[in-house]
Amino acid sequence: MICLQCGKQAMQETDVKGLFHTRRELVCGRCGSVFVDHEGRGEHFELTDTRNPTAEHWQSYRHQTLSAAEWRHFAEAASPTQFRARATWPRP
Ligand SMILES: [Zn+2]
């Protein structure tokens, strides 16, 4: 899957065995974003890490679980001014 944050690179997918369930981690080598698919169904992703210090809104959205479509929609509005204009997005 192409990175849900930068949209530039395919994310590396790894299955991580946990105590109660196996989750899928998706890591982007380009921007350092880490998304976790807890259900393993490729539908909802939690942003657990990001390395881009300029993207304050991504920092605010850490640990939010959104669908892939929502993340993509969000990434398209990634500039801070556009982001502020999008009042419809839920605040953390
Ligand atoms: Zn990326």
PDB file of the backbone (N, CA, C, O) and the ligand in Angstrom, with CONECT records:
HET     ZN  A 101       1
ATOM      1  N   MET A   1       0.848  -1.201   0.000  1.00  0.00           N
ATOM      2  CA  MET A   1       0.000   0.000   0.000  1.00  0.00           C
ATOM      3  C   MET A   1       0.881   1.249   0.000  1.00  0.00           C
ATOM      4  O   MET A   1       1.858   1.339   0.743  1.00  0.00           O
ATOM      5  N   ILE A   2       0.516   2.199  -0.842  1.00  0.00           N
ATOM      6  CA  ILE A   2       1.263   3.464  -0.899  1.00  0.00           C
ATOM      7  C   ILE A   2       1.044   4.227   0.410  1.00  0.00           C
ATOM      8  O   ILE A   2      -0.052   4.229   0.970  1.00  0.00           O
ATOM      9  N   CYS A   3       2.099   4.865   0.876  1.00  0.00           N
ATOM     10  CA  CYS A   3       2.056   5.582   2.154  1.00  0.00           C
ATOM     11  C   CYS A   3       0.845   6.503   2.252  1.00  0.00           C
ATOM     12  O   CYS A   3       0.569   7.289   1.346  1.00  0.00           O
ATOM     13  N   LEU A   4       0.134   6.390   3.364  1.00  0.00           N
ATOM     14  CA  LEU A   4      -1.080   7.181   3.565  1.00  0.00           C
ATOM     15  C   LEU A   4      -0.760   8.614   3.964  1.00  0.00           C
ATOM     16  O   LEU A   4      -1.638   9.477   3.954  1.00  0.00           O
ATOM     17  N   GLN A   5       0.484   8.866   4.311  1.00  0.00           N
ATOM     18  CA  GLN A   5       0.840  10.230   4.660  1.00  0.00           C
ATOM     19  C   GLN A   5       1.443  10.980   3.486  1.00  0.00           C
ATOM     20  O   GLN A   5       0.896  11.990   3.044  1.00  0.00           O
ATOM     21  N   CYS A   6       2.585  10.483   2.970  1.00  0.00           N
ATOM     22  CA  CYS A   6       3.269  11.232   1.915  1.00  0.00           C
ATOM     23  C   CYS A   6       2.809  10.834   0.519  1.00  0.00           C
ATOM     24  O   CYS A   6       2.976  11.600  -0.430  1.00  0.00           O
ATOM     25  N   GLY A   7       2.232   9.645   0.386  1.00  0.00           N
ATOM     26  CA  GLY A   7       1.735   9.205  -0.908  1.00  0.00           C
ATOM     27  C   GLY A   7       2.809   8.961  -1.948  1.00  0.00           C
ATOM     28  O   GLY A   7       2.513   8.882  -3.141  1.00  0.00           O
ATOM     29  N   LYS A   8       4.051   8.842  -1.512  1.00  0.00           N
ATOM     30  CA  LYS A   8       5.167   8.762  -2.455  1.00  0.00           C
ATOM     31  C   LYS A   8       5.813   7.382  -2.532  1.00  0.00           C
ATOM     32  O   LYS A   8       6.453   7.051  -3.530  1.00  0.00           O
ATOM     33  N   GLN A   9       5.654   6.597  -1.512  1.00  0.00           N
ATOM     34  CA  GLN A   9       6.389   5.337  -1.469  1.00  0.00           C
ATOM     35  C   GLN A   9       5.527   4.232  -0.878  1.00  0.00           C
ATOM     36  O   GLN A   9       4.692   4.469  -0.005  1.00  0.00           O
ATOM     37  N   ALA A  10       5.751   3.004  -1.380  1.00  0.00           N
ATOM     38  CA  ALA A  10       5.020   1.874  -0.823  1.00  0.00           C
ATOM     39  C   ALA A  10       5.523   1.599   0.590  1.00  0.00           C
ATOM     40  O   ALA A  10       6.727   1.619   0.846  1.00  0.00           O
ATOM     41  N   MET A  11       4.599   1.346   1.491  1.00  0.00           N
ATOM     42  CA  MET A  11       4.989   1.078   2.873  1.00  0.00           C
ATOM     43  C   MET A  11       5.355  -0.391   3.031  1.00  0.00           C
ATOM     44  O   MET A  11       4.773  -1.267   2.391  1.00  0.00           O
ATOM     45  N   GLN A  12       6.325  -0.638   3.891  1.00  0.00           N
ATOM     46  CA  GLN A  12       6.736  -1.999   4.211  1.00  0.00           C
ATOM     47  C   GLN A  12       5.744  -2.588   5.202  1.00  0.00           C
ATOM     48  O   GLN A  12       5.492  -2.012   6.260  1.00  0.00           O
ATOM     49  N   GLU A  13       5.181  -3.741   4.851  1.00  0.00           N
ATOM     50  CA  GLU A  13       4.176  -4.340   5.731  1.00  0.00           C
ATOM     51  C   GLU A  13       4.767  -5.508   6.504  1.00  0.00           C
ATOM     52  O   GLU A  13       5.380  -6.407   5.928  1.00  0.00           O
ATOM     53  N   THR A  14       4.572  -5.479   7.816  1.00  0.00           N
ATOM     54  CA  THR A  14       5.091  -6.539   8.672  1.00  0.00           C
ATOM     55  C   THR A  14       3.994  -6.987   9.620  1.00  0.00           C
ATOM     56  O   THR A  14       3.298  -6.162  10.211  1.00  0.00           O
ATOM     57  N   ASP A  15       3.843  -8.284   9.762  1.00  0.00           N
ATOM     58  CA  ASP A  15       2.900  -8.800  10.760  1.00  0.00           C
ATOM     59  C   ASP A  15       3.623  -8.945  12.090  1.00  0.00           C
ATOM     60  O   ASP A  15       4.664  -9.595  12.176  1.00  0.00           O
ATOM     61  N   VAL A  16       3.059  -8.332  13.127  1.00  0.00           N
ATOM     62  CA  VAL A  16       3.675  -8.373  14.445  1.00  0.00           C
ATOM     63  C   VAL A  16       2.787  -9.185  15.377  1.00  0.00           C
ATOM     64  O   VAL A  16       1.650  -8.807  15.661  1.00  0.00           O
ATOM     65  N   LYS A  17       3.320 -10.293  15.841  1.00  0.00           N
ATOM     66  CA  LYS A  17       2.534 -11.155  16.731  1.00  0.00           C
ATOM     67  C   LYS A  17       2.468 -10.550  18.125  1.00  0.00           C
ATOM     68  O   LYS A  17       3.497 -10.232  18.721  1.00  0.00           O
ATOM     69  N   GLY A  18       1.275 -10.396  18.634  1.00  0.00           N
ATOM     70  CA  GLY A  18       1.097  -9.866  19.972  1.00  0.00           C
ATOM     71  C   GLY A  18       0.519 -10.933  20.872  1.00  0.00           C
ATOM     72  O   GLY A  18       0.342 -12.082  20.469  1.00  0.00           O
ATOM     73  N   LEU A  19       0.227 -10.539  22.092  1.00  0.00           N
ATOM     74  CA  LEU A  19      -0.292 -11.480  23.067  1.00  0.00           C
ATOM     75  C   LEU A  19      -1.684 -11.976  22.672  1.00  0.00           C
ATOM     76  O   LEU A  19      -2.000 -13.160  22.794  1.00  0.00           O
ATOM     77  N   PHE A  20      -2.508 -11.036  22.196  1.00  0.00           N
ATOM     78  CA  PHE A  20      -3.898 -11.378  21.911  1.00  0.00           C
ATOM     79  C   PHE A  20      -4.260 -11.389  20.432  1.00  0.00           C
ATOM     80  O   PHE A  20      -5.205 -12.060  20.018  1.00  0.00           O
ATOM     81  N   HIS A  21      -3.505 -10.647  19.651  1.00  0.00           N
ATOM     82  CA  HIS A  21      -3.800 -10.643  18.226  1.00  0.00           C
ATOM     83  C   HIS A  21      -2.551 -10.282  17.445  1.00  0.00           C
ATOM     84  O   HIS A  21      -1.597  -9.718  17.980  1.00  0.00           O
ATOM     85  N   THR A  22      -2.582 -10.618  16.177  1.00  0.00           N
ATOM     86  CA  THR A  22      -1.495 -10.235  15.286  1.00  0.00           C
ATOM     87  C   THR A  22      -1.910  -8.953  14.588  1.00  0.00           C
ATOM     88  O   THR A  22      -2.971  -8.883  13.968  1.00  0.00           O
ATOM     89  N   ARG A  23      -1.066  -7.948  14.695  1.00  0.00           N
ATOM     90  CA  ARG A  23      -1.392  -6.711  14.013  1.00  0.00           C
ATOM     91  C   ARG A  23      -0.425  -6.512  12.852  1.00  0.00           C
ATOM     92  O   ARG A  23       0.682  -7.051  12.845  1.00  0.00           O
ATOM     93  N   ARG A  24      -0.857  -5.745  11.892  1.00  0.00           N
ATOM     94  CA  ARG A  24      -0.010  -5.474  10.736  1.00  0.00           C
ATOM     95  C   ARG A  24       0.534  -4.051  10.843  1.00  0.00           C
ATOM     96  O   ARG A  24      -0.220  -3.085  10.962  1.00  0.00           O
ATOM     97  N   GLU A  25       1.842  -3.950  10.799  1.00  0.00           N
ATOM     98  CA  GLU A  25       2.470  -2.630  10.827  1.00  0.00           C
ATOM     99  C   GLU A  25       2.909  -2.241   9.429  1.00  0.00           C
ATOM    100  O   GLU A  25       3.507  -3.033   8.700  1.00  0.00           O
ATOM    101  N   LEU A  26       2.598  -0.998   9.070  1.00  0.00           N
ATOM    102  CA  LEU A  26       2.985  -0.480   7.770  1.00  0.00           C
ATOM    103  C   LEU A  26       3.916   0.701   7.995  1.00  0.00           C
ATOM    104  O   LEU A  26       3.535   1.701   8.604  1.00  0.00           O
ATOM    105  N   VAL A  27       5.140   0.572   7.498  1.00  0.00           N
ATOM    106  CA  VAL A  27       6.156   1.586   7.753  1.00  0.00           C
ATOM    107  C   VAL A  27       6.617   2.207   6.444  1.00  0.00           C
ATOM    108  O   VAL A  27       6.938   1.500   5.489  1.00  0.00           O
ATOM    109  N   CYS A  28       6.647   3.528   6.408  1.00  0.00           N
ATOM    110  CA  CYS A  28       7.138   4.226   5.217  1.00  0.00           C
ATOM    111  C   CYS A  28       8.604   4.608   5.442  1.00  0.00           C
ATOM    112  O   CYS A  28       8.929   5.326   6.388  1.00  0.00           O
ATOM    113  N   GLY A  29       9.486   4.119   4.561  1.00  0.00           N
ATOM    114  CA  GLY A  29      10.909   4.434   4.681  1.00  0.00           C
ATOM    115  C   GLY A  29      11.221   5.853   4.278  1.00  0.00           C
ATOM    116  O   GLY A  29      12.308   6.355   4.561  1.00  0.00           O
ATOM    117  N   ARG A  30      10.287   6.504   3.623  1.00  0.00           N
ATOM    118  CA  ARG A  30      10.534   7.857   3.146  1.00  0.00           C
ATOM    119  C   ARG A  30      10.230   8.903   4.223  1.00  0.00           C
ATOM    120  O   ARG A  30      11.074   9.744   4.535  1.00  0.00           O
ATOM    121  N   CYS A  31       9.026   8.846   4.783  1.00  0.00           N
ATOM    122  CA  CYS A  31       8.653   9.877   5.752  1.00  0.00           C
ATOM    123  C   CYS A  31       8.611   9.338   7.184  1.00  0.00           C
ATOM    124  O   CYS A  31       8.375  10.095   8.125  1.00  0.00           O
ATOM    125  N   GLY A  32       8.839   8.040   7.348  1.00  0.00           N
ATOM    126  CA  GLY A  32       8.920   7.490   8.701  1.00  0.00           C
ATOM    127  C   GLY A  32       7.578   7.260   9.371  1.00  0.00           C
ATOM    128  O   GLY A  32       7.528   6.974  10.568  1.00  0.00           O
ATOM    129  N   SER A  33       6.502   7.378   8.630  1.00  0.00           N
ATOM    130  CA  SER A  33       5.190   7.145   9.225  1.00  0.00           C
ATOM    131  C   SER A  33       4.994   5.662   9.521  1.00  0.00           C
ATOM    132  O   SER A  33       5.401   4.791   8.753  1.00  0.00           O
ATOM    133  N   VAL A  34       4.362   5.408  10.651  1.00  0.00           N
ATOM    134  CA  VAL A  34       4.033   4.032  10.998  1.00  0.00           C
ATOM    135  C   VAL A  34       2.526   3.961  11.220  1.00  0.00           C
ATOM    136  O   VAL A  34       1.979   4.637  12.091  1.00  0.00           O
ATOM    137  N   PHE A  35       1.874   3.138  10.423  1.00  0.00           N
ATOM    138  CA  PHE A  35       0.446   2.902  10.584  1.00  0.00           C
ATOM    139  C   PHE A  35       0.247   1.479  11.072  1.00  0.00           C
ATOM    140  O   PHE A  35       0.962   0.572  10.644  1.00  0.00           O
ATOM    141  N   VAL A  36      -0.710   1.271  11.958  1.00  0.00           N
ATOM    142  CA  VAL A  36      -0.985  -0.070  12.451  1.00  0.00           C
ATOM    143  C   VAL A  36      -2.413  -0.458  12.079  1.00  0.00           C
ATOM    144  O   VAL A  36      -3.376   0.251  12.372  1.00  0.00           O
ATOM    145  N   ASP A  37      -2.509  -1.610  11.422  1.00  0.00           N
ATOM    146  CA  ASP A  37      -3.804  -2.175  11.074  1.00  0.00           C
ATOM    147  C   ASP A  37      -4.117  -3.249  12.114  1.00  0.00           C
ATOM    148  O   ASP A  37      -3.655  -4.385  12.010  1.00  0.00           O
ATOM    149  N   HIS A  38      -4.904  -2.874  13.111  1.00  0.00           N
ATOM    150  CA  HIS A  38      -5.160  -3.798  14.216  1.00  0.00           C
ATOM    151  C   HIS A  38      -6.007  -4.989  13.800  1.00  0.00           C
ATOM    152  O   HIS A  38      -5.859  -6.087  14.337  1.00  0.00           O
ATOM    153  N   GLU A  39      -6.903  -4.763  12.833  1.00  0.00           N
ATOM    154  CA  GLU A  39      -7.804  -5.842  12.429  1.00  0.00           C
ATOM    155  C   GLU A  39      -7.183  -6.717  11.353  1.00  0.00           C
ATOM    156  O   GLU A  39      -7.645  -7.833  11.118  1.00  0.00           O
ATOM    157  N   GLY A  40      -6.132  -6.219  10.694  1.00  0.00           N
ATOM    158  CA  GLY A  40      -5.491  -6.965   9.621  1.00  0.00           C
ATOM    159  C   GLY A  40      -6.345  -7.066   8.375  1.00  0.00           C
ATOM    160  O   GLY A  40      -6.127  -7.935   7.531  1.00  0.00           O
ATOM    161  N   ARG A  41      -7.323  -6.171   8.260  1.00  0.00           N
ATOM    162  CA  ARG A  41      -8.233  -6.233   7.112  1.00  0.00           C
ATOM    163  C   ARG A  41      -7.981  -5.137   6.079  1.00  0.00           C
ATOM    164  O   ARG A  41      -8.640  -5.077   5.042  1.00  0.00           O
ATOM    165  N   GLY A  42      -7.017  -4.274   6.384  1.00  0.00           N
ATOM    166  CA  GLY A  42      -6.695  -3.209   5.444  1.00  0.00           C
ATOM    167  C   GLY A  42      -7.758  -2.138   5.353  1.00  0.00           C
ATOM    168  O   GLY A  42      -7.878  -1.451   4.338  1.00  0.00           O
ATOM    169  N   GLU A  43      -8.534  -1.998   6.426  1.00  0.00           N
ATOM    170  CA  GLU A  43      -9.624  -1.024   6.393  1.00  0.00           C
ATOM    171  C   GLU A  43      -9.355   0.202   7.266  1.00  0.00           C
ATOM    172  O   GLU A  43      -9.544   1.342   6.840  1.00  0.00           O
ATOM    173  N   HIS A  44      -8.910  -0.058   8.495  1.00  0.00           N
ATOM    174  CA  HIS A  44      -8.672   1.049   9.423  1.00  0.00           C
ATOM    175  C   HIS A  44      -7.226   1.022   9.908  1.00  0.00           C
ATOM    176  O   HIS A  44      -6.654  -0.034  10.181  1.00  0.00           O
ATOM    177  N   PHE A  45      -6.662   2.216  10.004  1.00  0.00           N
ATOM    178  CA  PHE A  45      -5.250   2.310  10.355  1.00  0.00           C
ATOM    179  C   PHE A  45      -5.039   3.335  11.457  1.00  0.00           C
ATOM    180  O   PHE A  45      -5.576   4.442  11.414  1.00  0.00           O
ATOM    181  N   GLU A  46      -4.242   2.939  12.449  1.00  0.00           N
ATOM    182  CA  GLU A  46      -3.885   3.884  13.502  1.00  0.00           C
ATOM    183  C   GLU A  46      -2.505   4.433  13.182  1.00  0.00           C
ATOM    184  O   GLU A  46      -1.573   3.675  12.916  1.00  0.00           O
ATOM    185  N   LEU A  47      -2.378   5.745  13.209  1.00  0.00           N
ATOM    186  CA  LEU A  47      -1.073   6.369  13.012  1.00  0.00           C
ATOM    187  C   LEU A  47      -0.343   6.318  14.349  1.00  0.00           C
ATOM    188  O   LEU A  47      -0.749   6.970  15.311  1.00  0.00           O
ATOM    189  N   THR A  48       0.737   5.542  14.405  1.00  0.00           N
ATOM    190  CA  THR A  48       1.435   5.413  15.687  1.00  0.00           C
ATOM    191  C   THR A  48       2.754   6.182  15.717  1.00  0.00           C
ATOM    192  O   THR A  48       3.304   6.429  16.790  1.00  0.00           O
ATOM    193  N   ASP A  49       3.261   6.560  14.544  1.00  0.00           N
ATOM    194  CA  ASP A  49       4.499   7.344  14.566  1.00  0.00           C
ATOM    195  C   ASP A  49       4.642   8.115  13.269  1.00  0.00           C
ATOM    196  O   ASP A  49       4.135   7.704  12.225  1.00  0.00           O
ATOM    197  N   THR A  50       5.338   9.238  13.349  1.00  0.00           N
ATOM    198  CA  THR A  50       5.659  10.005  12.161  1.00  0.00           C
ATOM    199  C   THR A  50       6.935  10.772  12.440  1.00  0.00           C
ATOM    200  O   THR A  50       7.187  11.187  13.571  1.00  0.00           O
ATOM    201  N   ARG A  51       7.743  10.959  11.401  1.00  0.00           N
ATOM    202  CA  ARG A  51       9.046  11.561  11.604  1.00  0.00           C
ATOM    203  C   ARG A  51       9.104  12.969  11.023  1.00  0.00           C
ATOM    204  O   ARG A  51      10.143  13.627  11.074  1.00  0.00           O
ATOM    205  N   ASN A  52       8.005  13.418  10.483  1.00  0.00           N
ATOM    206  CA  ASN A  52       8.007  14.711   9.808  1.00  0.00           C
ATOM    207  C   ASN A  52       7.693  15.836  10.795  1.00  0.00           C
ATOM    208  O   ASN A  52       6.534  16.028  11.164  1.00  0.00           O
ATOM    209  N   PRO A  53       8.715  16.583  11.226  1.00  0.00           N
ATOM    210  CA  PRO A  53       8.507  17.582  12.272  1.00  0.00           C
ATOM    211  C   PRO A  53       7.702  18.786  11.803  1.00  0.00           C
ATOM    212  O   PRO A  53       7.160  19.523  12.626  1.00  0.00           O
ATOM    213  N   THR A  54       7.615  18.996  10.487  1.00  0.00           N
ATOM    214  CA  THR A  54       6.870  20.159   9.997  1.00  0.00           C
ATOM    215  C   THR A  54       5.375  19.890   9.981  1.00  0.00           C
ATOM    216  O   THR A  54       4.570  20.819   9.910  1.00  0.00           O
ATOM    217  N   ALA A  55       5.011  18.635  10.047  1.00  0.00           N
ATOM    218  CA  ALA A  55       3.594  18.301   9.956  1.00  0.00           C
ATOM    219  C   ALA A  55       2.965  18.232  11.345  1.00  0.00           C
ATOM    220  O   ALA A  55       2.734  17.158  11.901  1.00  0.00           O
ATOM    221  N   GLU A  56       2.699  19.420  11.881  1.00  0.00           N
ATOM    222  CA  GLU A  56       2.142  19.483  13.242  1.00  0.00           C
ATOM    223  C   GLU A  56       0.819  18.744  13.361  1.00  0.00           C
ATOM    224  O   GLU A  56       0.533  18.102  14.371  1.00  0.00           O
ATOM    225  N   HIS A  57       0.015  18.851  12.299  1.00  0.00           N
ATOM    226  CA  HIS A  57      -1.294  18.206  12.374  1.00  0.00           C
ATOM    227  C   HIS A  57      -1.169  16.688  12.418  1.00  0.00           C
ATOM    228  O   HIS A  57      -2.022  16.004  12.982  1.00  0.00           O
ATOM    229  N   TRP A  58      -0.082  16.157  11.808  1.00  0.00           N
ATOM    230  CA  TRP A  58       0.113  14.714  11.889  1.00  0.00           C
ATOM    231  C   TRP A  58       0.465  14.330  13.320  1.00  0.00           C
ATOM    232  O   TRP A  58       0.046  13.286  13.820  1.00  0.00           O
ATOM    233  N   GLN A  59       1.238  15.189  13.965  1.00  0.00           N
ATOM    234  CA  GLN A  59       1.549  14.920  15.368  1.00  0.00           C
ATOM    235  C   GLN A  59       0.262  14.894  16.191  1.00  0.00           C
ATOM    236  O   GLN A  59       0.089  14.058  17.078  1.00  0.00           O
ATOM    237  N   SER A  60      -0.634  15.831  15.877  1.00  0.00           N
ATOM    238  CA  SER A  60      -1.904  15.879  16.626  1.00  0.00           C
ATOM    239  C   SER A  60      -2.774  14.668  16.356  1.00  0.00           C
ATOM    240  O   SER A  60      -3.570  14.257  17.201  1.00  0.00           O
ATOM    241  N   TYR A  61      -2.614  14.101  15.170  1.00  0.00           N
ATOM    242  CA  TYR A  61      -3.469  12.969  14.807  1.00  0.00           C
ATOM    243  C   TYR A  61      -2.871  11.615  15.145  1.00  0.00           C
ATOM    244  O   TYR A  61      -3.418  10.569  14.795  1.00  0.00           O
ATOM    245  N   ARG A  62      -1.750  11.655  15.825  1.00  0.00           N
ATOM    246  CA  ARG A  62      -1.180  10.386  16.272  1.00  0.00           C
ATOM    247  C   ARG A  62      -2.183   9.625  17.117  1.00  0.00           C
ATOM    248  O   ARG A  62      -2.908  10.212  17.920  1.00  0.00           O
ATOM    249  N   HIS A  63      -2.217   8.349  16.936  1.00  0.00           N
ATOM    250  CA  HIS A  63      -3.084   7.445  17.701  1.00  0.00           C
ATOM    251  C   HIS A  63      -4.558   7.605  17.393  1.00  0.00           C
ATOM    252  O   HIS A  63      -5.414   7.137  18.144  1.00  0.00           O
ATOM    253  N   GLN A  64      -4.854   8.276  16.272  1.00  0.00           N
ATOM    254  CA  GLN A  64      -6.230   8.273  15.789  1.00  0.00           C
ATOM    255  C   GLN A  64      -6.343   7.101  14.825  1.00  0.00           C
ATOM    256  O   GLN A  64      -5.405   6.803  14.084  1.00  0.00           O
ATOM    257  N   THR A  65      -7.476   6.448  14.838  1.00  0.00           N
ATOM    258  CA  THR A  65      -7.695   5.352  13.899  1.00  0.00           C
ATOM    259  C   THR A  65      -8.716   5.803  12.859  1.00  0.00           C
ATOM    260  O   THR A  65      -9.876   6.066  13.174  1.00  0.00           O
ATOM    261  N   LEU A  66      -8.258   5.884  11.621  1.00  0.00           N
ATOM    262  CA  LEU A  66      -9.116   6.342  10.529  1.00  0.00           C
ATOM    263  C   LEU A  66      -9.040   5.330   9.389  1.00  0.00           C
ATOM    264  O   LEU A  66      -8.134   4.498   9.346  1.00  0.00           O
ATOM    265  N   SER A  67      -9.986   5.408   8.478  1.00  0.00           N
ATOM    266  CA  SER A  67      -9.937   4.521   7.312  1.00  0.00           C
ATOM    267  C   SER A  67      -8.871   5.028   6.343  1.00  0.00           C
ATOM    268  O   SER A  67      -8.455   6.185   6.410  1.00  0.00           O
ATOM    269  N   ALA A  68      -8.435   4.147   5.443  1.00  0.00           N
ATOM    270  CA  ALA A  68      -7.429   4.526   4.451  1.00  0.00           C
ATOM    271  C   ALA A  68      -7.921   5.715   3.632  1.00  0.00           C
ATOM    272  O   ALA A  68      -7.141   6.614   3.316  1.00  0.00           O
ATOM    273  N   ALA A  69      -9.197   5.727   3.289  1.00  0.00           N
ATOM    274  CA  ALA A  69      -9.759   6.821   2.496  1.00  0.00           C
ATOM    275  C   ALA A  69      -9.686   8.140   3.263  1.00  0.00           C
ATOM    276  O   ALA A  69      -9.391   9.187   2.687  1.00  0.00           O
ATOM    277  N   GLU A  70      -9.958   8.079   4.572  1.00  0.00           N
ATOM    278  CA  GLU A  70      -9.898   9.293   5.390  1.00  0.00           C
ATOM    279  C   GLU A  70      -8.470   9.821   5.494  1.00  0.00           C
ATOM    280  O   GLU A  70      -8.245  11.028   5.413  1.00  0.00           O
ATOM    281  N   TRP A  71      -7.508   8.918   5.672  1.00  0.00           N
ATOM    282  CA  TRP A  71      -6.108   9.344   5.741  1.00  0.00           C
ATOM    283  C   TRP A  71      -5.680   9.986   4.431  1.00  0.00           C
ATOM    284  O   TRP A  71      -4.990  11.005   4.429  1.00  0.00           O
ATOM    285  N   ARG A  72      -6.091   9.388   3.311  1.00  0.00           N
ATOM    286  CA  ARG A  72      -5.712   9.927   1.997  1.00  0.00           C
ATOM    287  C   ARG A  72      -6.307  11.306   1.782  1.00  0.00           C
ATOM    288  O   ARG A  72      -5.641  12.229   1.312  1.00  0.00           O
ATOM    289  N   HIS A  73      -7.573  11.421   2.137  1.00  0.00           N
ATOM    290  CA  HIS A  73      -8.294  12.677   2.022  1.00  0.00           C
ATOM    291  C   HIS A  73      -7.576  13.745   2.849  1.00  0.00           C
ATOM    292  O   HIS A  73      -7.410  14.887   2.420  1.00  0.00           O
ATOM    293  N   PHE A  74      -7.166  13.347   4.017  1.00  0.00           N
ATOM    294  CA  PHE A  74      -6.469  14.184   4.962  1.00  0.00           C
ATOM    295  C   PHE A  74      -5.106  14.614   4.404  1.00  0.00           C
ATOM    296  O   PHE A  74      -4.721  15.777   4.527  1.00  0.00           O
ATOM    297  N   ALA A  75      -4.382  13.671   3.792  1.00  0.00           N
ATOM    298  CA  ALA A  75      -3.060  13.961   3.258  1.00  0.00           C
ATOM    299  C   ALA A  75      -3.123  14.959   2.107  1.00  0.00           C
ATOM    300  O   ALA A  75      -2.193  15.738   1.894  1.00  0.00           O
ATOM    301  N   GLU A  76      -4.223  14.927   1.375  1.00  0.00           N
ATOM    302  CA  GLU A  76      -4.393  15.869   0.266  1.00  0.00           C
ATOM    303  C   GLU A  76      -4.528  17.290   0.777  1.00  0.00           C
ATOM    304  O   GLU A  76      -4.203  18.244   0.070  1.00  0.00           O
ATOM    305  N   ALA A  77      -4.996  17.431   1.975  1.00  0.00           N
ATOM    306  CA  ALA A  77      -5.170  18.753   2.579  1.00  0.00           C
ATOM    307  C   ALA A  77      -4.035  19.033   3.559  1.00  0.00           C
ATOM    308  O   ALA A  77      -4.225  19.704   4.574  1.00  0.00           O
ATOM    309  N   ALA A  78      -2.852  18.507   3.242  1.00  0.00           N
ATOM    310  CA  ALA A  78      -1.777  18.510   4.238  1.00  0.00           C
ATOM    311  C   ALA A  78      -1.118  19.854   4.499  1.00  0.00           C
ATOM    312  O   ALA A  78      -0.394  19.988   5.487  1.00  0.00           O
ATOM    313  N   SER A  79      -1.335  20.839   3.669  1.00  0.00           N
ATOM    314  CA  SER A  79      -0.706  22.117   3.988  1.00  0.00           C
ATOM    315  C   SER A  79      -1.445  22.756   5.156  1.00  0.00           C
ATOM    316  O   SER A  79      -2.668  22.643   5.243  1.00  0.00           O
ATOM    317  N   PRO A  80      -0.732  23.421   6.052  1.00  0.00           N
ATOM    318  CA  PRO A  80      -1.351  23.958   7.272  1.00  0.00           C
ATOM    319  C   PRO A  80      -2.530  24.887   7.003  1.00  0.00           C
ATOM    320  O   PRO A  80      -3.519  24.843   7.735  1.00  0.00           O
ATOM    321  N   THR A  81      -2.449  25.731   5.968  1.00  0.00           N
ATOM    322  CA  THR A  81      -3.555  26.651   5.707  1.00  0.00           C
ATOM    323  C   THR A  81      -4.798  25.899   5.261  1.00  0.00           C
ATOM    324  O   THR A  81      -5.910  26.189   5.703  1.00  0.00           O
ATOM    325  N   GLN A  82      -4.592  24.919   4.368  1.00  0.00           N
ATOM    326  CA  GLN A  82      -5.731  24.120   3.922  1.00  0.00           C
ATOM    327  C   GLN A  82      -6.318  23.343   5.088  1.00  0.00           C
ATOM    328  O   GLN A  82      -7.530  23.165   5.208  1.00  0.00           O
ATOM    329  N   PHE A  83      -5.413  22.888   5.939  1.00  0.00           N
ATOM    330  CA  PHE A  83      -5.862  22.106   7.081  1.00  0.00           C
ATOM    331  C   PHE A  83      -6.772  22.936   7.982  1.00  0.00           C
ATOM    332  O   PHE A  83      -7.820  22.467   8.426  1.00  0.00           O
ATOM    333  N   ARG A  84      -6.358  24.179   8.246  1.00  0.00           N
ATOM    334  CA  ARG A  84      -7.174  25.038   9.107  1.00  0.00           C
ATOM    335  C   ARG A  84      -8.536  25.316   8.486  1.00  0.00           C
ATOM    336  O   ARG A  84      -9.536  25.480   9.185  1.00  0.00           O
ATOM    337  N   ALA A  85      -8.550  25.366   7.148  1.00  0.00           N
ATOM    338  CA  ALA A  85      -9.804  25.658   6.459  1.00  0.00           C
ATOM    339  C   ALA A  85     -10.784  24.490   6.557  1.00  0.00           C
ATOM    340  O   ALA A  85     -11.990  24.666   6.386  1.00  0.00           O
ATOM    341  N   ARG A  86     -10.262  23.315   6.828  1.00  0.00           N
ATOM    342  CA  ARG A  86     -11.121  22.145   6.898  1.00  0.00           C
ATOM    343  C   ARG A  86     -11.665  21.944   8.298  1.00  0.00           C
ATOM    344  O   ARG A  86     -11.197  21.092   9.053  1.00  0.00           O
ATOM    345  N   ALA A  87     -12.642  22.731   8.619  1.00  0.00           N
ATOM    346  CA  ALA A  87     -13.205  22.690   9.967  1.00  0.00           C
ATOM    347  C   ALA A  87     -14.012  21.424  10.211  1.00  0.00           C
ATOM    348  O   ALA A  87     -14.367  21.108  11.346  1.00  0.00           O
ATOM    349  N   THR A  88     -14.296  20.704   9.131  1.00  0.00           N
ATOM    350  CA  THR A  88     -15.115  19.506   9.288  1.00  0.00           C
ATOM    351  C   THR A  88     -14.342  18.350   9.904  1.00  0.00           C
ATOM    352  O   THR A  88     -14.930  17.402  10.423  1.00  0.00           O
ATOM    353  N   TRP A  89     -13.002  18.438   9.840  1.00  0.00           N
ATOM    354  CA  TRP A  89     -12.223  17.344  10.429  1.00  0.00           C
ATOM    355  C   TRP A  89     -12.319  17.385  11.950  1.00  0.00           C
ATOM    356  O   TRP A  89     -12.202  18.449  12.557  1.00  0.00           O
ATOM    357  N   PRO A  90     -12.527  16.243  12.552  1.00  0.00           N
ATOM    358  CA  PRO A  90     -12.624  16.220  14.016  1.00  0.00           C
ATOM    359  C   PRO A  90     -11.306  16.589  14.664  1.00  0.00           C
ATOM    360  O   PRO A  90     -10.248  16.122  14.242  1.00  0.00           O
ATOM    361  N   ARG A  91     -11.365  17.400  15.657  1.00  0.00           N
ATOM    362  CA  ARG A  91     -10.177  17.776  16.417  1.00  0.00           C
ATOM    363  C   ARG A  91      -9.806  16.655  17.372  1.00  0.00           C
ATOM    364  O   ARG A  91     -10.686  15.981  17.906  1.00  0.00           O
ATOM    365  N   PRO A  92      -8.522  16.449  17.594  1.00  0.00           N
ATOM    366  CA  PRO A  92      -8.112  15.402  18.548  1.00  0.00           C
ATOM    367  C   PRO A  92      -8.616  15.729  19.957  1.00  0.00           C
ATOM    368  O   PRO A  92      -8.371  14.967  20.892  1.00  0.00           O
TER     369      PRO A  92
HETATM  370 ZN    ZN A 101       5.470   8.233   3.657  1.00  0.00          ZN2+
END
